[in-house]
């Protein structure tokens, strides 16, 4: 769904990692942090989050812009748009909201879309990255101002609060 770079550890942290895992299989110490039922409930909560028509149009505008940028050989697919909406719904749920905000889309556009874009040869030689293209597109596409056109909670089921305990 998304590509996230965590970078490299510091030299000190890498030394500690080598000491910790020297002669030990780290997989033997892995333990579950949740169960399948809880995960299924969390997915169901995220799916019930509202993506207003203005938010969906914003996503369509963003992915369409990637398809019409002459510096990109390959723009974002319709599946990429679906993944961006799904990720935004999950982010909204984690924030305790029942609706997606434009800020959710803006925060997730690069992690969800950048790895799906292929810059032209000229753009690559110029050092332009997919993240840079998305930054330009995000700056250019108007952000919806009426994104909260969601039905009142009394007209639809509110997502239940779900707590996950990480051990």
C-alpha positions as CSV (number, residue, x, y, z in Angstrom):
1,X,0.0,0.0,0.0
2,X,2.7,2.5,0.9
3,X,6.5,2.8,0.9
4,X,8.1,4.2,4.0
5,X,11.9,4.7,4.4
6,X,13.2,4.4,7.9
7,X,16.8,5.1,7.0
8,X,19.9,3.6,8.7
9,X,20.6,3.4,12.4
10,X,23.4,5.4,13.9
11,X,26.8,3.6,14.3
12,X,26.1,3.2,18.0
13,X,22.6,1.8,17.5
14,X,24.0,-0.6,14.8
15,X,26.7,-1.8,17.2
16,X,24.0,-2.4,19.8
17,X,22.0,-4.3,17.2
18,X,25.0,-6.5,16.4
19,X,25.5,-7.2,20.1
20,X,21.9,-8.0,20.7
21,X,21.5,-10.4,17.8
22,X,24.9,-12.0,17.8
23,X,24.3,-15.7,17.9
24,X,20.6,-15.3,18.5
25,X,17.8,-15.8,16.1
26,X,15.7,-12.7,16.5
27,X,12.6,-14.4,15.1
28,X,12.4,-16.6,18.1
29,X,11.7,-13.5,20.2
30,X,8.9,-12.2,18.0
31,X,5.5,-12.2,19.6
32,X,2.1,-11.1,18.3
33,X,0.9,-7.6,19.1
34,X,-2.7,-8.3,18.2
35,X,-4.9,-11.1,17.0
36,X,-6.8,-11.6,13.7
37,X,-10.2,-10.7,15.2
38,X,-8.9,-7.3,16.5
39,X,-7.2,-6.7,13.2
40,X,-10.5,-7.5,11.3
41,X,-12.4,-5.1,13.6
42,X,-9.8,-2.3,13.0
43,X,-10.1,-2.8,9.2
44,X,-13.9,-2.7,9.4
45,X,-13.7,0.6,11.4
46,X,-11.4,2.2,8.8
47,X,-13.7,1.1,6.0
48,X,-16.7,2.9,7.6
49,X,-14.8,6.2,7.8
50,X,-16.4,8.7,5.4
51,X,-14.6,9.9,2.3
52,X,-16.7,12.9,1.2
53,X,-17.2,13.5,-2.5
54,X,-14.9,16.5,-2.3
55,X,-12.2,14.3,-0.8
56,X,-12.6,11.7,-3.5
57,X,-12.5,14.4,-6.2
58,X,-9.3,15.7,-4.7
59,X,-7.8,12.2,-4.9
60,X,-8.9,11.9,-8.5
61,X,-7.5,15.3,-9.3
62,X,-4.1,14.4,-7.8
63,X,-3.8,11.0,-9.6
64,X,-5.0,12.5,-12.9
65,X,-2.4,15.2,-12.6
66,X,0.3,12.5,-12.4
67,X,-1.0,10.9,-15.6
68,X,-0.8,14.2,-17.5
69,X,2.6,15.3,-16.3
70,X,5.0,15.0,-19.3
71,X,7.9,14.4,-17.0
72,X,6.4,11.1,-15.8
73,X,6.4,8.1,-18.0
74,X,3.8,6.4,-15.7
75,X,1.4,8.1,-13.4
76,X,-0.7,6.8,-10.6
77,X,-3.3,4.1,-11.4
78,X,-6.9,3.9,-10.3
79,X,-5.7,1.2,-7.8
80,X,-3.3,3.8,-6.4
81,X,-6.3,6.2,-5.9
82,X,-8.1,3.4,-4.0
83,X,-5.1,2.8,-1.8
84,X,-4.7,6.5,-1.1
85,X,-8.4,6.7,0.1
86,X,-8.0,3.5,2.2
87,X,-4.8,4.8,3.8
88,X,-6.5,8.2,4.5
89,X,-9.5,6.4,6.1
90,X,-7.1,4.5,8.4
91,X,-5.3,7.7,9.3
92,X,-8.6,9.4,10.1
93,X,-9.7,6.4,12.3
94,X,-6.4,6.5,14.2
95,X,-7.0,10.2,14.8
96,X,-10.5,9.4,16.2
97,X,-12.3,11.0,13.3
98,X,-15.3,9.6,11.3
99,X,-14.2,11.4,8.2
100,X,-11.2,12.0,6.0
101,X,-9.6,15.5,5.8
102,X,-7.6,16.9,3.0
103,X,-4.6,16.9,5.4
104,X,-4.9,13.1,5.5
105,X,-4.5,13.0,1.7
106,X,-1.6,15.4,1.7
107,X,0.2,13.5,4.5
108,X,-0.1,10.2,2.7
109,X,0.2,11.1,-1.0
110,X,4.0,10.7,-1.1
111,X,4.2,7.4,0.8
112,X,1.3,5.9,-1.1
113,X,1.9,7.3,-4.6
114,X,5.6,8.0,-5.1
115,X,6.7,4.4,-5.5
116,X,4.1,3.9,-8.2
117,X,5.3,6.8,-10.4
118,X,8.0,6.4,-13.1
119,X,9.8,9.6,-14.1
120,X,10.9,10.1,-17.7
121,X,14.5,9.5,-18.5
122,X,15.1,13.3,-18.8
123,X,13.5,13.8,-15.4
124,X,15.7,11.2,-13.8
125,X,18.8,12.7,-15.3
126,X,17.7,16.0,-13.9
127,X,17.5,14.4,-10.5
128,X,13.8,14.8,-10.1
129,X,12.2,12.2,-7.8
130,X,8.6,11.0,-7.8
131,X,8.3,12.7,-4.4
132,X,9.3,16.0,-5.9
133,X,6.7,15.6,-8.6
134,X,4.1,14.9,-6.0
135,X,5.1,17.9,-4.0
136,X,4.6,20.1,-7.1
137,X,1.3,18.5,-7.8
138,X,0.1,18.9,-4.2
139,X,1.0,22.6,-4.3
140,X,-0.8,23.1,-7.6
141,X,-4.1,21.2,-7.0
142,X,-6.6,23.2,-5.0
143,X,-7.5,21.7,-1.6
144,X,-11.2,21.1,-1.1
145,X,-12.7,23.6,1.4
146,X,-16.0,21.8,1.9
147,X,-14.7,18.3,2.6
148,X,-17.0,17.8,5.6
149,X,-20.2,17.1,3.6
150,X,-20.7,13.9,5.5
151,X,-24.1,12.7,6.7
152,X,-24.8,13.5,10.4
153,X,-23.9,10.6,12.7
154,X,-27.5,10.0,13.5
155,X,-28.0,9.0,9.8
156,X,-25.3,6.4,9.8
157,X,-23.5,4.2,12.2
158,X,-20.5,5.8,13.9
159,X,-17.4,3.6,14.0
160,X,-17.0,2.0,17.4
161,X,-14.0,2.9,19.5
162,X,-11.4,0.2,19.3
163,X,-8.4,0.0,21.6
164,X,-5.4,-2.0,20.6
165,X,-2.9,-3.0,23.3
166,X,0.7,-3.5,22.1
167,X,2.6,-5.9,24.3
